[in-house]
Amino acid sequence: MEKSLLILLIVIFAPFLLVAQTDESERDINSEQNPTMDANVGAVPVIPSLRAYRLENQYSLQKSYPVDTSMLNFHVFSPMFRNSITNTYLGFTGAPYISDNFFDRFEYPDYFFFNSIKAYVREIKDVTFYNTNTPFSYLKYEEGSEDIEQAFTAFFTQNIDSVSNFGFSFDVENGVGDYKNQMGKHKNLNIFYSQNTPRSTIYATIINGTNLLSENGGINNKTINPYANTAMVGVQLSGKLTSEIKSLVAMASYEYRMGEIPFLKKTENTDTVFVPRYGVQYSADFSRYRRNVTEFSVDDKFFDTIFFNKNSNRLDSSAFTRFTHILQVKMFPDTTRKFTFGKRAFLENEIVTAKHPVLNGMRSYQYSNLFLGGEIYNRSNNLLRWSALARFAMLGRNLGDAIVKGTIDLPIRLFSDTLDVFAEGWYRDISPDIFQEHWNDNHFKWENSFKKQHEVVVKSQLQWNRIRLMAGFNYALMSNYLYVNENAMPSQFGSEFSVMNIWLNKEFVLGHFRWNNKLLWQVSSNADVLHLPELNAYSSISFASRLFKVLAFQLGAEVYYNSEFFADQYQPMTSLFHLQNDILVGGYPYTNAFVNVKLKRTSAYAQLFHANSYLTGGNYSKSPFYPVERLSFRFGILWSFYD
């Protein structure tokens, strides 16, 4: 393991030693000379020298990423609630979950078994790159529930010179539930490097992660006595079951840019500033995941079927490995022309190996896919920014997979303000995951031959910063929909159905008082294969001010709510949520009280989580048989360093 990791590090970082010898005169990070950089990169008011961005569209686009230095709402402890106001989960921090907002579920992870822990894993799309003229670092520590919930993050980034940056982040998220054998422990280490010059770009990153879950199958009853001794509450699994995923991900990308090609040159340009017109980019990434499920004692009452044996400390191992490389050619927008757009074409190849256990060993699947695609775009126009992308699988297991996607970003001048309208839509044919079609462990076995899932999705968003308003409308038409049925087995619904949602975020500010509201209404035309809460709401009211002109603080309370629905049930052996039609969940307000403070570079918070747990009865589960943690105290502190 250590030897393989060392070789991988050498292979990825070796090109930097060569390219780092680039003439210093070329090293200018001016975003106006970087045609792939989003127009808003660097909009960080607190640290003007800091630029942060993530890579999208086969690593060809730098998308600005905000660096949040505000203390407002710093108290949101759980990563899943930072992304969505409504989730089905097992009731404690670090637990498996799925978002109740259907349109969050289109963000498919790279690994099938990450679907229920997406907020706790790091993938290449989550890596943030930086450019700063001063070292930037921070330490963050959070604790709750009598030392059984802890989170720690260490982050550092620094420029080597004006164009080269490196850094790392390390985070740990530990959570222990109120009931026996409930635990989630997640660790991620990310090392990243970037170099941007007018003539070339380099990106590289390595992610090493561990995600460990301890399962109890849920409590025996549908509801809980709020005053019960949780250590004495019976759980459904008689013995502990753990699942652990170890992951190693690496990516390297190099782009070389050229000016006018002599025999294609159309105009005489005497400008001495290099303006890139063409580019060639090569990218490669490697992902390896291994999942181990250990049954300390096999429970033949909880599980209907036992395929292998009833031995204690039964171990089921599976693995998934992918190697992808992408070659792109680009033509950047011609800044001398009034109407212009960029173009790129790409060829992408992936090689995959997947393994799962069988009675006498492991079964292996090997396949590859070849994709061909292209994109046209204009992201520099102040009146209308747009893009159109197409990607098709030409060869391999996923032959016929396709996505055609378009985006529009339209700033509308409204009196002395700007109203921003954004829309995106796509048509996608996507093959089932290899583990949706083939799987075997000690308790589950399936062999499926599914058709491609068809998606037609339209998403729109309106943002009016002056009045603190955001709103959106989303629509999806689905056919051959892949889901997990009542028996916790993958299944497919052959007919069409639609899903629609409307959402609204609005904050009212009156002096020092803030009232923040988020509403989500959604409906599906087929309630047999998709269960969603129709109404979802979040509301917080707070008082924000300063003490002695230096100590900023926010004092307030918040409530989360979703209407009743048949929330998906959790299967610990496969870490999948599946349909159920027996137990209604929801119709219960979850209330928290909080205070956030900030003094110069230090932020802190204190929170009373689930403050109403002893006042409203014991029907406060977010998934059947998994009550949410009772009243607990949490606190956190963050130290930032800019030198």
N, C-alpha and C positions, 0 to 999 in steps of 0.2 A: 504493500500500500504506500509506504513512505517513498520507496524507490520510484514507483510509477508517478507519484505526485511530483517528485523532483524533476523527472524527465519531462513531464508536462509543463512545468514552470520554465524549464530551459527552452523548450520548443516555442512557447508563447512569447517569452520576453527577449529571445535572442535578436529578433529584427530591430528592437529598440536601440540596441547598442550600435547598429549600423546607421539607422536613420537619424539617430541623435547627433551625428556628425554633420547634419545639414547646416549650410551656411547661415550664420546668425542673422544675416541681412534679410533672409526670407521669413524670419520668425516674427510674424505680426498676427495677433489674435483678433484683429479688427473684424467684427462680425459682418461688416458690409462687404468684405472680401471673401467671405465664406458662404457660397451660394446654398449650401445645404443647411445652414443654421436658421432656425425659426426666428422671425422678426422680433420676437419679444424676449429672446434670451438675454439674461442679465438684469431683468427688472426686479432687483432686490434692493429696496430703499434703505434698509438698515445697514447693509454692507455693500456699498456701491462697487467694490472691486471683485465681488464674488459672483461668478456665473455658474449656474447649475442646469443640467439638461440630461435627458434620457434619449436613448436611441430607438427609433421606430422604422418601419418599412424596410426590413432586411438591413438594418443598421445604417441606412442611407440618410436619415433625417435626424437632426438634433432638435428635440422638442423641449422647450423651456420648462423647467420644473421649479415651482416656488419653494424657497427656503423660509419656513415659517418661524419667525422670531417673536411672534406675539404671544402674550400670556393668556389671551382670551380662549376659553374652552380647552385649556391645557389639561384639564382633569379627565378627559376621555381616556380611560385606562385600557380598554380592550381594543386591539387592532381591528376586529371585525366591525365594531360600532364606529370606528373612524371612517369606514368605507360605506356603511349602510345603516339606516336608522332602524331596520327591521330584519331580524335573523331568526332562524330556527337553529337552536344549539342546545348543548347538554348542560347548560346552567352554570358553568364556571369558566374562568379565564384560561385560555389555552385549549379549550375543548373543541371537538369537531363541530362544524356548523355549515349551513348553506344560507345564502342571502334569500330573503323572502321577496326581494325585488327581482322579478323574472329577468329583466334586462341586464342585471349583473351577471347572470349565469352564462352569457355568451363569451365571457373571458375564460376560454378553456385553458387549463394549465398544461404544461409540457408533459406531465406525468399523471396518469389516470387517478392514482390514489392520493393525489394532492387536492382533489375536488372538495374534500370536506375540511381542509386545513389551509386554504389558499392564503389567508392573511398572515400565516405564521411561517411561510416559506419564502425564499428569495430565488427569483429566476432572472435571466439576463435582462428581460424587459423592466425589472425593478431596480436595476443598477443605475445610480446617478453618478454622472461624471462632472468634474468641476474645473474651473480656472479661476485662480485668485492670486493677488499679489501679496498676500499675507497668510501665514498658516491659520487654518480654521479647525477647531476641534470642540468636542463637547462630551460630557459624561452625564448620563441620565440614570437615575435609580428610582424604582417604584416598589411599594410594598403594601400588602393588605391582608385582611382575614387572618390576623394573629400569626404573621410571618409565613403563611402557607402560600401566599401569592407574591411573587417577586419578578421584577423585570429590570434588566440592566443593559445599557447600550454605551459603547465606547466608539467614538468616531474621530477620525483625523484625516485631513487633506492638506497638501502643500504643493506649490509649484516648484519644479526643479529649475525652470527658467521661465521666460515669458510665455511659452507655448506648451510646456510639458507639465503634467500634473500627475501625482499619484496619491493614493490614500487607502484607508481601510475602514471597515465598520465591523463591529462584533456586537451581537445582541443575544440575550438570553431571556426567554419568557417561561416562567414556571407558574403553574396553577394547580391547586389541589382542591377538589370539590368537597362539599359538606359531608358526603357519604362515602362508605368504604370503597377502596380501590378505584378512586377517581383521581386521575392526574394527567396533566399535559405538560411536557417539557420540550422546548424548542430552542435550538441553538443555530446561529448562522454567522459565518465568517466570510466577509467579502473583501477582496483586494482588487483595486482597479488602477488603471493607468490610461492616460490619454495624451495625445500630442496633436495640435492643430496648427498648420502653417498654410499659407495661400496655395502651396503646391501639393501638400499631402496631409493626410490624417491617419492617425493610428489609435486604435482602441484595444484594450485587453482587460480581461477580468477573470477572476477565479472565485467560485462560491463553494463553500463546504458547509453542509447542513446536516443536522440530526433532529428528527421529530419523533418523540416518544410519547405514547399514549398508554394509560392503564385503564382498563374497562371493567365495569361491573354489571352491564346489561340493563341498568336502570333500577329504581326501587320497585318493590313489590306492588305498591298501591298507586292509583291514579293521582291521588292528592296526598298532601303531607300535613301533619299537625305542626303548626309553626313553632310550638313550644317543645316538640319532641327532642330527645337526645339523639342527634343525628348518627352518633356512633352505634346506636342500638337499632337503627332502622334497617329492616331486611332488604337485601338486594337480590336481583334475579340470578346472577352468576354465582355459583357456589365457590368457585375458585377464581383467582385473578387471571386475567388475560391481558397481555401487552402486545402492542404493535409498534415497531420501530422502523423508520425510514432513514437510511443514510444516503446522502446525495453528494455528488461531485460534479460541478459544472464549470466549463472553461470556454472562453471566447476570445478570438483575436481577429482584428480587421485592419486592412491597410488599403488606402485609396491614394492614387496618384492623379494629379490634375495637370492638364495641359492648356496652353493658350491657343491661339489660332493655328490650325494646321496649314502649312504654306499653300498646298494645292487646293485647299478649300477656302482660302482667305478671300473674303468678298470686299473688304474695305481696308484702306490704309489707316493704321492706328499708330500715332506717334506717342501715345501715352506711355510713360515709363513704368507706371504701376501695373503689376501683373494682374490680369483679369482672367480667371479660369473659364474655359469654354467647354472642355471635354474632360471626362474622368473615367478611370477604370478602378474598380474596387473588388477586392477579394476578401471574403470573410469565412471563418471556420469556427464551429462550436461543437463541443463534446459534452454529453450529459450521461451520467451513470447513476442509477437509483437501485437500491437494494432494500427490500421490505421483509422483515422478519416478524412473524406472529408466534408468540409463545403462550401456550396454555399450561399453566402450572398444575392444573388438574382438569381433565376433560369433563365437561358438564353435559351428560346425555339427557338431562331434562330440559335445559334451555335450548339445545340444538336437537333438531329432529333426526338428523342424519350424521353418521360418522363413517367417513370413507376410508380412513387410514387405520388409526388405532386409538385406544383410550389411555395410552401411557402418560404418566405425569411428565411435565416439562416437554410436552409435544411442541416441536418447532416446524413451522411452515415458512419456507423462504421463496421469494420470487425476485426477479431482477428485470431491469429495462435499461438498454443502452442505445444511444442515438449519436451518430456523427453526421453533421451537416456542413456542407460548404456551398458558398454562393459566389458567383461571378457576375458582376454588373458593369455595364457600360452606360455612360451618362453624357447628356448634352445639357449644359446649364443655360438658364435664360440669358439672352443677349440684352445687357443693360443699356445698349445704345438705341434700342428699338422701343417704340411706345407699346406695341402689342407683342408680347413674347411669352413663352412658357418653357419650362424645363421638361426634359424627357429622359427616361431611363429604361433599359431592358435588362432582364436578369435571367440566369439559369441557376436552378437550385437543386441540389441532390442530397438526399438523406439515406443513411444506411442504419437499419434498426435490428437489434436483437432483443427478444423478449423471452423470459423463462418463467414457468410456474411449476409447483410441485405436482407429482403424480405418485402413485402407490410405491413405485420402486425407483424413485429418483426425480429427475427434472425433465420437463418437456420444453424444447427450444423452438422458437419461431424466428426466422431470419427473412427480411425483405428490404426492399429499397424503393424509393420513389424519385422521379425526375419531374421537376416543375419548370414551366416556362412562363414568364410574365413580363409586364411592363407597366409604366406609370407616366402620365403627363400631369403637370401641375403648374400653378402660379401662386407662390406664397409671399411675393414681395409687393403685390398690388395693394395699395391702401383702400381701394374701392371694393374689390372683390378678390378673396383668396379661395382657391379651389384646387381639387385634385381628383384624378380618376385612375383607378388601379385595377388590373386584371391579372389573375394567376390561375394556371391550369396544370393539372397533373397529366403528363404525357405518357409516362411509363410507370410500371410498378404496381404494388398492391392497391394503391389508392387511385388507379387510373380512372379518369373522369371527374375527380374532385375539381372544384372550380370556385372561385370567388371573383365577383365583379363589384367594386365598391367606389362610391363617390362621396366627396365632402365639399361643403360650401361654407365659407365664413364671410358674412356680410356685415360690416359696420355701417350703421345708419345714423347720420347726423340728425339729432333731434334738439332743436333750439341750441343751447350752449353745451349740450351733452351728447354722448354717443350711446346708441342702443345696439348691442351686438347680437346678431342672429346667426346661429350655427345649425347646420343640418348634415346628417350623413345617412347613407343607406347602402344596403348590399344585398346581393343574391349569392347564396353559398350552397354548394353541394359538398357534404363532408362525410367521409367514411367513418364507420364506428371504430373506436379504439380497439386495438388488438385484444385487450383484456375484457372488453365488452362481448367479444365473440368467443374467446377461449379462456377458460379458467378452471382450476381445480385446487381445492385445499381440503382440510380435514372435514369440513362441513358443507361446502358448496362446490357444485360442479355444473358447468354449462358449456355447450357447444352450439353457437348460433351462426346464422348466415344472414345478417341484416342487410337491408338496402341502405343507400346513402340518405342521410337526413337532409331535407331541403329547408332552407331558411330564406325568407324575404323580410327584411327588417328596415324600418324607417325610424330615425331618431331625430328630434329637433329640440333646440334649446334657445331660449331668449334670456339675455342678461342685461340688466339696467343697473349699473353700479351706483348711480346717483341716488336712487330710491331703495337700494339694497334689495333688489328683486331678481330672482331667477325662476324660470318656469320652463316646462318641457312637455312634449307629447311623444310617446313611443308606440310603435305598432309592429307586430310580428305576425307573419303567416307561416305556419309550420306544417310540414307533412313528413311522413316517415319518422316521426318524433321518437327519439331514444330516451327511455326513462327506466326507473327501477320499480318493478311491480310489488304487489302486496307480499309476495314470497321472497322479497329481497333479491330478485333475479333480474338481470337486464332484459328489457322487452322493447317492442316497437309498435307504435300506433300508426297504421297505414294511411288513415284518412287525414284530411286537412283540418286545422283549427287555428284560431287566431287569439292573440293576446294583445291587450291595449292597456296602457297606463298614462296617467296625467299626474305631473308632480309640480309642486310649488314651494319655493323657499322664500320667505319674506322676513326681514328683520325691521322692527320698529325701534327708533331711538328717540327718547325724549329726555334731554339733559343727560344725566348720568344713568338713566334707566334704559335697559335693553330688553326687548321681547323678541326672541328668535323662534320662528315657526317653520316646520317642514311637514308637508302633507304629500301623501302618495296614495292615489286611487288606482286600482288595477282590476281587470276582469278578463277571464278566459272563457272562450266559447265551448270548452270541453273540460268539465270538472272531473271526468273519470280518470284522466292520466296526468293532470296537473292541478295541484291544490295550492292556492295562494290566498293570503288574507286580503280582503277587498279594500279595507281602509287601514292606513298606517299613518301614524302621526308622531311628531316630536315637538315639544315646546319647552322653552326655557325662559325664565325671567331673571334678570340679574341687575345689580347695581355696580357700576365701574367708576373708579375715581383714583385719586392719588393722595397719599399721606405725606406731608412735609415736602411735597413737590418732587419726591424721588421714588417713593414706594407705590407702584401701581398695583391695584387690586381689583378683583371681580368677585362679588358675593352673590350667590343665586341658588336656584333650584330648577330641576328639569324633570320631565316625564316622557316616557316612551309608551306607546300604545299601538296595538293592532287588533282588528276585529277577529272574532272567533272563526276558526277554520280547522280542517283535519290536517294538522301539521304532520310532516313526514316523520316517520319513526327511524331510529338508528340501529344498524346492524354492526356490532363490534367486530365480527370476524373479518368483514370486508371493508369496514370504515365507510359504508355507503348509507345514505338516507333513502328510505323507500316509502312508497305509498301505504297509507292505512286509512280505514274508513270507520273506525270505532270511537275514537277519542277526540273531542273538540279541545282545541288549545287557543288561548287568546282571550280577548275581552277583559284584560286586566291591566291596570296602569302601573308601570314600574317607575318609582320616584327616587331621585337622588338629590342630595344637597351638597354644595361645593363652595370652595373659596380658592381662587387663584391669585398669586402675588408675583411681582417681578421687581427686582432691585438690580439695576444695571444689567449685568450679564448672568444673573441668577434668577431662575424661575422656580416656583414651587406651587403645590396644590395640596389640599386636603378634601376628602370626599366621604360622605355617608352614603354608601351604596345600598340600594333597595331599602330605603328608609321606612317604607310602609309595609314591610313584610309581616309584622306582627299585628297589623291593624285590619287587614282585608281578607283573612282566611288563608287556607293552604292551597288554593288552586292557582299556583303561579309557576307552572311548567312552560317551557318554550319548545319542548318536544315531549311526546308521551313518555311518562315514567322518569323524566329528568327535571326535577324542580330547580329553579334558579336559586343561587346562593341567598341566604338570609342576610339581614342587616349586618353590615361590616364597615369598618373604617379603613380607608386607604389614603396614602399620601405619596407624593413624588417630588423629586427635586432635579433640576437640570442646571449644570454649570457650562457656560460657553466661553471659549477662549479664542481670541482673534489675533494672537501674536505668539 
